[in-house]
Structures are given as C-alpha cells and as structure tokens.
Amino acid sequence: MWSYIIPIVTLIAGAVGGFFIGVYYLRKQLEKMQNDPEMIQKMAKQMGYNLNKQQMQKAQHMMKNQAHNQRPGRGRR
C-alpha cells in the first residue's frame, strides 16, 4: 500500500513546488525586463515584432504601471 501512496504524494508535492518556483522565476524576469529595454526588444523580436523608440517607451511604461498597480500577494480579480 505504501508503495502506491508515497510516489503519488511525491508527485503532487513536486508539481506544487515546481509551480511556485516557476511563478517566482517569471516574476523576477519581468522585474528585470522593466529596467532593461534590450530585454524587451529581444523578447519582441522573438515574437516577430520590431519596436521603434516610441513603442519601446510605451511598453516600458505599461510594464511599470502594471507592477505598481498589483499588490503583492494578491491575484487578479
């Protein structure tokens, strides 16, 4: 019986832990991107867009506003 329970519990714990680590990593990357226009430009090129200077400034402004509007520990509603 324990040979079935332990792997299932381990799998669930690993999935939950991996999810939270992934969310933390993604948030840190987005914070870095706000301050580094080269990273925004690189991401846009990977998605097939070429941003001019005005579009770059608008993207940075939108990212900064989004970071300030979200309260830590609370999700979107």
Backbone as JSON, one array per atom type, in Angstrom:
{
  "sequence": "MWSYIIPIVTLIAGAVGGFFIGVYYLRKQLEKMQNDPEMIQKMAKQMGYNLNKQQMQKAQHMMKNQAHNQRPGRGRR",
  "N": [[0.81, -1.19, 0.0], [1.88, 1.28, 0.85], [3.73, 1.59, -1.14], [2.33, 2.65, -3.23], [1.19, 5.01, -2.29], [3.29, 6.78, -1.45], [4.76, 7.51, -3.91], [2.7, 8.92, -5.26], [2.08, 11.05, -3.52], [4.58, 12.3, -3.51], [4.78, 13.06, -6.21], [2.67, 14.93, -6.39], [3.54, 16.85, -4.51], [5.93, 17.66, -5.76], [4.94, 18.78, -8.14], [3.42, 20.95, -7.19], [5.42, 22.4, -5.83], [7.14, 22.95, -8.01], [5.47, 24.58, -9.55], [5.23, 26.9, -7.93], [7.9, 27.72, -7.79], [8.32, 28.27, -10.5], [6.54, 30.45, -10.9], [7.71, 32.36, -9.21], [10.22, 32.68, -10.48], [9.4, 33.68, -12.99], [8.23, 36.13, -12.27], [10.49, 37.48, -11.29], [11.98, 37.67, -13.66], [10.32, 39.35, -15.17], [10.47, 41.68, -13.64], [13.17, 42.35, -14.02], [13.09, 42.84, -16.73], [11.61, 45.18, -16.93], [13.4, 47.19, -16.34], [15.32, 46.98, -18.26], [15.68, 47.83, -21.43], [16.76, 46.44, -23.59], [16.2, 43.75, -23.15], [13.43, 43.76, -23.46], [13.27, 44.45, -26.15], [14.54, 42.22, -27.28], [12.75, 40.17, -26.57], [10.5, 41.02, -28.0], [11.42, 40.75, -30.63], [11.71, 37.98, -30.75], [9.09, 37.3, -30.76], [8.37, 38.21, -33.19], [8.11, 40.93, -33.69], [9.12, 44.29, -34.41], [10.13, 46.88, -32.52], [9.85, 50.38, -32.42], [11.43, 53.4, -31.1], [9.47, 54.91, -29.74], [7.43, 53.02, -29.32], [8.83, 51.27, -27.68], [9.24, 52.82, -25.38], [6.59, 53.11, -24.59], [5.91, 50.45, -24.02], [7.64, 49.92, -21.85], [6.61, 51.76, -20.02], [4.0, 50.78, -19.67], [4.57, 48.29, -18.48], [5.77, 49.1, -16.08], [3.66, 50.48, -14.87], [1.84, 48.38, -14.54], [3.19, 46.8, -12.7], [3.18, 48.48, -10.47], [0.48, 48.74, -9.96], [-0.44, 46.25, -9.16], [-0.94, 44.57, -6.15], [1.28, 43.06, -3.83], [1.03, 39.57, -3.22], [-1.6, 39.28, -3.89], [-3.86, 38.15, -6.3], [-5.17, 38.68, -9.66], [-8.48, 39.88, -10.15]],
  "CA": [[0.0, 0.0, 0.0], [2.75, 2.47, 0.9], [4.45, 1.72, -2.41], [1.48, 3.44, -4.12], [0.89, 6.32, -1.69], [4.48, 7.65, -1.43], [5.01, 8.14, -5.21], [1.63, 9.86, -5.59], [2.29, 12.24, -2.69], [5.79, 12.93, -4.01], [4.44, 13.69, -7.48], [1.86, 16.12, -6.12], [4.39, 17.85, -3.86], [6.84, 18.18, -6.77], [4.19, 19.63, -9.07], [3.08, 22.19, -6.48], [6.68, 23.13, -5.63], [7.59, 23.43, -9.32], [4.62, 25.69, -9.95], [5.58, 28.11, -7.19], [9.23, 28.13, -8.24], [8.14, 28.86, -11.82], [5.91, 31.77, -10.73], [8.73, 33.24, -8.63], [11.2, 32.94, -11.53], [8.77, 34.52, -14.01], [8.1, 37.49, -11.71], [11.82, 38.09, -11.26], [12.35, 38.0, -15.04], [9.54, 40.52, -15.58], [11.04, 42.85, -12.95], [14.41, 42.69, -14.72], [12.75, 43.34, -18.06], [11.12, 46.55, -16.8], [14.53, 48.1, -16.25], [16.29, 46.72, -19.33], [15.0, 47.89, -22.73], [17.32, 45.44, -24.51], [15.46, 42.5, -22.94], [12.12, 43.93, -24.07], [13.49, 44.4, -27.6], [14.84, 40.82, -27.62], [11.51, 39.41, -26.48], [9.63, 41.44, -29.11], [11.95, 40.14, -31.85], [11.4, 36.56, -30.71], [7.67, 37.18, -31.08], [8.18, 38.65, -34.56], [7.82, 42.36, -33.75], [10.2, 45.26, -34.32], [9.62, 48.04, -31.82], [10.61, 51.62, -32.55], [11.74, 54.01, -29.81], [8.22, 55.3, -29.09], [6.76, 51.8, -28.86], [9.63, 50.74, -26.58], [8.93, 53.62, -24.19], [5.22, 52.79, -24.19], [5.95, 49.12, -23.42], [8.25, 50.06, -20.53], [5.67, 52.48, -19.17], [2.91, 49.85, -19.34], [5.07, 47.28, -17.54], [5.97, 49.73, -14.77], [2.33, 50.74, -14.29], [1.25, 47.11, -14.14], [3.87, 46.36, -11.48], [2.77, 49.33, -9.36], [-0.95, 48.57, -9.69], [-0.7, 44.97, -8.5], [-0.48, 44.47, -4.78], [1.92, 41.77, -3.58], [0.26, 38.57, -2.51], [-2.99, 39.25, -4.35], [-4.01, 37.87, -7.72], [-6.15, 39.49, -10.38], [-9.89, 39.5, -9.97]],
  "C": [[0.86, 1.27, 0.0], [3.51, 2.65, -0.41], [3.62, 2.47, -3.46], [1.29, 4.87, -3.59], [2.1, 7.26, -1.78], [4.77, 8.26, -2.81], [3.94, 9.17, -5.61], [1.81, 11.16, -4.8], [3.53, 13.01, -3.17], [5.53, 13.66, -5.32], [3.65, 14.97, -7.26], [2.7, 17.22, -5.48], [5.37, 18.46, -4.86], [6.16, 19.11, -7.75], [3.86, 20.98, -8.43], [4.34, 23.03, -6.27], [7.2, 23.71, -6.94], [6.77, 24.61, -9.8], [5.03, 26.97, -9.25], [6.97, 28.61, -7.55], [9.14, 28.8, -9.6], [7.53, 30.25, -11.75], [6.93, 32.76, -10.19], [9.75, 33.64, -9.7], [10.63, 33.89, -12.58], [8.63, 35.96, -13.51], [9.44, 38.2, -11.67], [12.27, 38.5, -12.66], [11.59, 39.24, -15.51], [10.05, 41.78, -14.9], [12.33, 43.29, -13.63], [14.09, 43.36, -16.05], [12.26, 44.78, -18.01], [12.26, 47.55, -16.87], [15.52, 47.95, -17.4], [15.58, 46.71, -20.69], [15.52, 46.87, -23.73], [16.58, 44.11, -24.38], [14.07, 42.59, -23.57], [12.24, 43.82, -25.59], [13.74, 42.95, -28.05], [13.57, 39.97, -27.6], [10.58, 39.74, -27.65], [10.11, 40.8, -30.42], [11.66, 38.65, -31.9], [9.93, 36.32, -31.06], [7.37, 37.69, -32.49], [7.85, 40.12, -34.72], [9.12, 43.15, -33.73], [9.63, 46.51, -33.69], [10.49, 49.26, -32.1], [10.76, 52.25, -31.17], [10.47, 54.38, -29.04], [7.48, 54.08, -28.54], [7.49, 51.18, -27.68], [9.31, 51.5, -25.29], [7.53, 53.3, -23.67], [5.17, 51.42, -23.5], [6.55, 49.17, -22.02], [7.29, 50.72, -19.55], [4.52, 51.57, -18.74], [3.36, 48.81, -18.33], [5.26, 47.86, -16.15], [4.64, 50.0, -14.1], [1.69, 49.47, -13.8], [1.88, 46.62, -12.84], [3.42, 47.18, -10.28], [1.3, 49.12, -8.99], [-1.27, 47.27, -8.99], [-0.12, 44.99, -7.1], [0.15, 43.11, -4.56], [1.0, 40.83, -2.81], [-1.19, 38.46, -2.95], [-3.0, 39.02, -5.85], [-5.01, 38.81, -8.37], [-7.55, 38.99, -10.1], [-10.69, 40.02, -11.11]]
}
